[in-house]
Amino acid sequence: MVSPEAVPFAKTGGLADVAGALPKALKRIGVDVGLVIPMYRVVNEGEFNIRDTGITIKVPMSGGLKKANIFKGEIEGNVPVYFIKKDRYYDRDNLYGAERGDYPDNAERFIFFSRAVIELCKALNFKTDVIHCNDWQTALIPAYLKTLYREDPFFSETSTVFTVHNLGYQGLFWHFDMHLTGLGWEIFTPDGIEFHGKINFMKGGLVFSDIITTVSKAYSKEIQTEELGYGLEGVISQRKDDLYGIINGIDYDEWDPSKDRHIAAAYSPDDIKGKALCKAELQRLYSLPVKKGIPLIAMVSRIADQKGFDLVINAMDKLMAMDLQMVFLGTGDREYQEILQEIGRRYPKKAGIKIAYDTSLAHKIEAGADIFLMPSRYEPCGLNQLYSLKYGTIPVVRATGGLDDTIKNFSPKTGKGNGFKFKAYSSEALLTEVKRAVGLYKEKGLWKRIIQNAMSCDFSWEHSAKEYLKVYKKAILKVRSKGNS
């Protein structure tokens, strides 16, 4: 498995959670798996048990061979993690860019990483059946294997799986960087990696990989539409027979209220009394009145349009007129941050705002809130709704991507369902569904039922790992059947 980031080593978003958890789950079901990521400064300075293997690889780049050192660590003691150490590219404060924007040499940085992964396999004599690539930073690996390494017998039975975590980030670079790739201009075409005159790394994965996956079934369909295809819907539609949607799992070792070290009191589906203590702690942390009887709604999110903050802000005065409290945690768009802070000042007893990235507080919010709001414009998978289910914090979501796949509308008549969802991307639709949730919150019997439904959901990585294993076998069969034809 190849990823530009992975917990616990380096993280900017949900991809890191996936890359850190999926290999462990694959290992548990008998897959021989290793992980490769760059050795960033945050990795080098972290308290990880990482050692120098003494192996130096020579990576073909424009201008000649460039060296990289290979370091090795482990996840949970049995999944090997290999780090590509090249300080010129990765010894920086951040993973992809600084406040002023992306690093200008990101194309070169991840071209090097992709080619280094291929050379690493040869240096370790690891004739892998599958190289599982993730997002644009690794998307040229399938292109290299189908072109420059096509005749290399070492990779004659190596297949590739490429996972799209978010199609909105494609790795677009001007065509003057084409020489850096080492690839021939014959693939700089609309059928290859060219995209409106630019190089599109993501397209390399979509065009050249043996199998494509996305992080939910709904999202695999949405990215074939003009609305969410970001110009690549035609390419993806052409590959639809090789496209699979697999929902992300979550790590229940990390996210489980019965053993969460961050929260005020443990609780479980059999005894949820501790949730009330967690709520009281959360109210105090946000300087809100400690009240049991009113619903506490939470958002933990990147503060951006994609996450539906325009809907929330437009609906805020009407939400504040209801008998409820709200708490927010996240960072992002400065304009939205300032608006949220102003709302906090206007409604100090009803709205709490913290502009920060705080893992411990995120756990406290999942445990202490009653309702979790995710009105995303689009959401390839989503993790917070899955955490919320485990903590009996009922999701109110927009029916898109993984939110639509994982949240089932609660029906008071049947007692089935684990949350609330709305389809239209509008503040009115959001308000309607929040009102429905708040109304049911006041009916203790029904609310207890929906909490039980939510907490009984199983989105463990073992389920997802088994689905990935099926996909890996399809990729292997595809390559080997071609080789024998």
GUFI-222121 format. One record per residue (C-alpha): residue in one letter; x, y, z. Coordinates in steps of 0.5 Angstrom, whole numbers, padded with zeros to 4 digits, always signed. Example, Ala and Ser with C-alpha at 12.3 -4.5 7.8 and 13.67 -1.06 7.14 Angstrom:
2
A+0025-0009+0016 S+0027-0002+0014 
//
This chain:
485
M+0000+0000+0000 V+0003+0007-0002 S+0000+0013+0001 P+0003+0020+0002 E+0001+0020+0009 A-0001+0015+0014 V-0003+0015+0022 P+0001+0016+0027 F+0006+0018+0023 A+0004+0024+0018 K-0003+0027+0017 T-0007+0032+0014 G-0014+0029+0013 G-0018+0022+0013 L-0013+0019+0008 A-0008+0018+0013 D-0013+0015+0018 V-0015+0010+0012 A-0007+0009+0010 G-0006+0007+0018 A-0012+0003+0019 L-0013-0001+0013 P-0006-0005+0013 K-0007-0007+0020 A-0014-0010+0018 L-0011-0013+0012 K-0006-0017+0016 R-0011-0019+0021 I-0015-0023+0015 G-0008-0026+0013 V-0006-0021+0008 D+0002-0020+0007 V+0002-0012+0007 G+0007-0007+0008 L+0006+0001+0007 V+0010+0006+0004 I+0010+0014+0006 P+0015+0019+0005 M+0020+0021+0011 Y+0017+0028+0012 R+0020+0032+0018 V+0014+0031+0022 V+0016+0023+0022 N+0024+0025+0023 E+0022+0029+0029 G+0017+0024+0032 E+0018+0019+0037 F+0017+0013+0033 N+0021+0007+0033 I+0024+0008+0026 R+0031+0005+0024 D+0035+0006+0018 T+0035+0000+0014 G+0042+0002+0011 I+0039+0001+0004 T+0040+0006-0001 I+0036+0006-0008 K+0038+0010-0014 V+0031+0013-0017 P+0031+0015-0025 M+0029+0023-0025 S+0031+0028-0031 G+0038+0030-0030 G+0040+0023-0028 L+0040+0018-0022 K+0038+0021-0015 K+0039+0017-0009 A+0034+0016-0003 N+0035+0012+0004 I+0030+0007+0006 F+0028+0007+0014 K+0023+0002+0017 G+0018+0002+0022 E+0012-0002+0024 I+0005-0001+0026 E+0002-0005+0032 G+0009-0009+0031 N+0007-0013+0025 V+0006-0009+0019 P+0012-0006+0016 V+0012+0001+0014 Y+0018+0004+0009 F+0020+0011+0009 I+0023+0014+0003 K+0028+0019+0006 K+0030+0025+0001 D+0031+0031+0005 R+0031+0036-0001 Y+0024+0034-0002 Y+0021+0032+0005 D+0024+0035+0010 R+0019+0041+0011 D+0015+0044+0016 N+0008+0041+0012 L+0007+0036+0008 Y+0004+0039+0001 G+0005+0047+0002 A+0005+0053+0007 E+0000+0058+0008 R+0002+0062+0002 G+0000+0055-0002 D+0002+0049-0005 Y+0010+0048-0005 P+0012+0050-0012 D+0016+0043-0013 N+0010+0038-0011 A+0010+0035-0018 E+0017+0033-0017 R+0017+0031-0010 F+0011+0026-0012 I+0014+0024-0018 F+0020+0022-0014 F+0016+0019-0009 S+0012+0014-0014 R+0019+0012-0018 A+0022+0011-0011 V+0017+0006-0009 I+0018+0002-0015 E+0025+0002-0014 L+0024+0000-0007 C+0020-0006-0009 K+0026-0008-0013 A+0031-0007-0008 L+0027-0011-0002 N+0026-0016-0008 F+0019-0016-0006 K+0015-0018-0012 T+0008-0016-0010 D+0002-0018-0013 V-0002-0011-0012 I+0001-0004-0011 H-0005+0000-0008 C-0004+0007-0009 N-0008+0013-0006 D-0010+0019-0009 W-0006+0024-0014 Q+0001+0024-0010 T+0001+0016-0012 A-0003+0016-0018 L+0003+0016-0023 I+0005+0009-0021 P+0000+0005-0025 A+0003+0009-0031 Y+0010+0008-0030 L+0008+0000-0029 K+0004+0000-0036 T+0010+0004-0039 L+0017+0005-0037 Y+0017-0002-0033 R+0012-0005-0038 E+0018-0010-0040 D+0021-0011-0033 P+0020-0018-0031 F+0020-0016-0024 F+0013-0013-0025 S+0010-0018-0030 E+0005-0020-0025 T+0004-0014-0021 S-0003-0011-0021 T-0005-0004-0019 V-0011-0002-0015 F-0012+0006-0015 T-0017+0009-0010 V-0020+0016-0010 H-0021+0019-0004 N-0023+0026-0006 L-0023+0027-0014 G-0023+0035-0012 Y-0016+0034-0011 Q-0013+0032-0018 G-0005+0034-0018 L-0005+0039-0024 F+0001+0042-0026 W+0003+0046-0032 H+0006+0042-0038 F+0013+0044-0038 D+0014+0039-0032 M+0012+0033-0037 H+0020+0032-0037 L+0020+0031-0030 T+0016+0025-0031 G+0020+0021-0035 L+0014+0019-0039 G+0014+0020-0047 W+0010+0025-0050 E+0005+0020-0053 I+0001+0019-0047 F+0000+0027-0046 T-0006+0026-0050 P-0014+0027-0048 D-0013+0019-0047 G-0007+0019-0043 I-0005+0024-0037 E-0007+0031-0041 F-0012+0035-0038 H-0014+0042-0041 G-0007+0043-0043 K-0004+0041-0036 I-0001+0034-0033 N-0006+0031-0029 F-0003+0026-0024 M-0010+0023-0022 K-0012+0022-0029 G-0006+0017-0029 G-0009+0013-0024 L-0015+0013-0027 V-0013+0011-0034 F-0007+0006-0032 S-0009+0002-0026 D-0012-0005-0027 I-0018-0003-0022 I-0021+0003-0019 T-0024+0004-0012 T-0027+0010-0009 V-0029+0010-0001 S-0037+0009-0002 K-0041+0006-0007 A-0045+0013-0008 Y-0039+0017-0009 S-0037+0012-0014 K-0043+0014-0018 E-0043+0021-0017 I-0036+0022-0020 Q-0039+0019-0026 T-0043+0026-0026 E-0042+0033-0029 E-0043+0036-0022 L-0038+0032-0018 G-0034+0029-0024 Y-0029+0035-0024 G-0028+0034-0031 L-0026+0027-0031 E-0033+0024-0031 G-0032+0021-0038 V-0026+0018-0036 I-0029+0015-0030 S-0035+0013-0034 Q-0031+0009-0039 R-0028+0005-0033 K-0034+0004-0030 D-0033-0004-0030 D-0027-0003-0026 L-0030+0001-0021 Y-0032-0001-0014 G-0034+0003-0008 I-0032+0001-0001 I-0034+0004+0005 N-0028+0006+0010 G-0028+0003+0016 I-0026+0006+0023 D-0021+0004+0028 Y-0025+0002+0034 D-0019+0001+0038 E-0019+0009+0038 W-0026+0010+0037 D-0030+0007+0043 P-0034+0010+0048 S-0033+0004+0053 K-0025+0005+0053 D-0024+0012+0050 R-0018+0015+0055 H-0020+0022+0053 I-0028+0022+0055 A-0030+0024+0062 A-0034+0017+0063 A-0034+0011+0059 Y-0041+0008+0057 S-0043+0002+0052 P-0050+0000+0049 D-0052-0004+0055 D-0051+0002+0060 I-0051+0009+0057 K-0051+0013+0063 G-0044+0016+0062 K-0046+0020+0056 A-0049+0025+0061 L-0043+0026+0064 C-0039+0027+0058 K-0045+0032+0056 A-0044+0036+0062 E-0036+0036+0061 L-0037+0038+0054 Q-0042+0044+0056 R-0037+0046+0061 L-0031+0046+0056 Y-0035+0051+0052 S-0038+0055+0057 L-0045+0053+0056 P-0050+0053+0061 V-0050+0045+0064 K-0057+0043+0062 K-0059+0036+0061 G-0066+0037+0058 I-0064+0040+0051 P-0060+0037+0045 L-0053+0039+0044 I-0051+0039+0037 A-0044+0039+0034 M-0040+0040+0028 V-0032+0037+0028 S-0030+0039+0021 R-0026+0043+0016 I-0029+0049+0016 A-0030+0050+0008 D-0036+0050+0003 Q-0035+0043+0002 K-0037+0041+0009 G-0044+0045+0008 F-0042+0051+0012 D-0046+0056+0008 L-0052+0052+0009 V-0051+0052+0017 I-0049+0060+0017 N-0055+0062+0013 A-0059+0058+0018 M-0056+0060+0024 D-0061+0065+0027 K-0067+0060+0026 L-0063+0055+0029 M-0061+0059+0035 A-0068+0061+0036 M-0070+0053+0038 D-0069+0050+0044 L-0062+0047+0043 Q-0054+0049+0044 M-0049+0048+0039 V-0041+0047+0039 F-0036+0047+0033 L-0029+0045+0032 G-0025+0046+0026 T-0020+0050+0022 G-0021+0053+0015 D-0024+0058+0011 R-0022+0065+0015 E-0029+0068+0013 Y-0033+0063+0015 Q-0028+0062+0022 E-0030+0070+0023 I-0037+0069+0022 L-0037+0063+0027 Q-0034+0067+0032 E-0038+0073+0031 I-0044+0068+0032 G-0041+0065+0039 R-0041+0072+0041 R-0048+0074+0039 Y-0050+0067+0043 P-0046+0066+0048 K-0050+0061+0052 K-0052+0057+0046 A-0046+0057+0041 G-0039+0055+0043 I-0034+0056+0038 K-0027+0053+0038 I-0022+0055+0032 A-0017+0049+0033 Y-0015+0042+0031 D-0015+0038+0037 T-0016+0031+0037 S-0018+0030+0045 L-0023+0035+0044 A-0026+0032+0038 H-0027+0025+0042 K-0030+0029+0048 I-0035+0032+0043 E-0037+0025+0040 A-0038+0023+0047 G-0042+0029+0049 A-0046+0031+0044 D-0053+0029+0042 I-0053+0030+0035 F-0048+0031+0030 L-0049+0035+0024 M-0046+0034+0017 P-0049+0038+0011 S-0044+0037+0006 R-0044+0039-0001 Y-0041+0032-0003 E-0037+0027+0002 P-0034+0021-0001 C-0034+0017+0005 G-0034+0021+0011 L-0031+0019+0018 N-0035+0023+0023 Q-0042+0020+0022 L-0039+0013+0023 Y-0035+0016+0030 S-0042+0019+0032 L-0046+0012+0031 K-0041+0009+0035 Y-0042+0014+0041 G-0049+0014+0040 T-0049+0021+0038 I-0054+0021+0032 P-0052+0024+0025 V-0056+0029+0021 V-0053+0029+0014 R-0054+0031+0007 A-0055+0025+0003 T-0049+0025-0001 G-0043+0020-0002 G-0041+0016+0004 L-0046+0020+0008 D-0052+0017+0004 D-0049+0010+0004 T-0048+0009+0012 I-0054+0013+0015 K-0061+0011+0014 N-0067+0015+0016 F-0070+0013+0023 S-0077+0012+0022 P-0082+0012+0029 K-0087+0007+0026 T-0082+0002+0025 G-0076+0004+0030 K-0071+0002+0024 G-0066+0007+0022 N-0059+0010+0025 G-0060+0018+0024 F-0063+0023+0019 K-0062+0026+0012 F-0064+0031+0007 K-0063+0031+0000 A-0063+0038-0003 Y-0057+0042-0002 S-0061+0048+0002 S-0061+0051+0009 E-0069+0050+0009 A-0068+0042+0008 L-0062+0042+0013 L-0067+0046+0018 T-0073+0041+0017 E-0069+0035+0019 V-0066+0038+0025 K-0073+0040+0027 R-0075+0033+0026 A-0069+0030+0030 V-0070+0035+0036 G-0077+0033+0036 L-0075+0026+0037 Y-0070+0028+0042 K-0076+0030+0047 E-0079+0023+0046 K-0075+0019+0051 G-0077+0012+0048 L-0076+0013+0041 W-0069+0017+0042 K-0067+0011+0046 R-0068+0007+0041 I-0065+0011+0035 I-0059+0011+0040 Q-0059+0003+0041 N-0059+0003+0033 A-0053+0007+0032 M-0049+0004+0037 S-0050-0003+0034 C-0048-0001+0027 D-0041-0004+0025 F-0037-0001+0021 S-0030-0004+0023 W-0024-0004+0018 E-0025-0012+0018 H-0031-0011+0013 S-0028-0006+0009 A-0021-0011+0009 K-0025-0017+0006 E-0028-0012+0001 Y-0021-0010-0001 L-0019-0017-0001 K-0024-0019-0007 V-0022-0013-0011 Y-0014-0015-0010 K-0016-0022-0013 K-0020-0018-0019 A-0014-0014-0020 I-0009-0020-0020 L-0013-0024-0024 K-0014-0019-0029 V-0006-0018-0030 R-0005-0026-0030 S-0010-0027-0035 K-0007-0022-0040 G+0000-0025-0039 N-0003-0032-0041 S-0007-0030-0047 
//
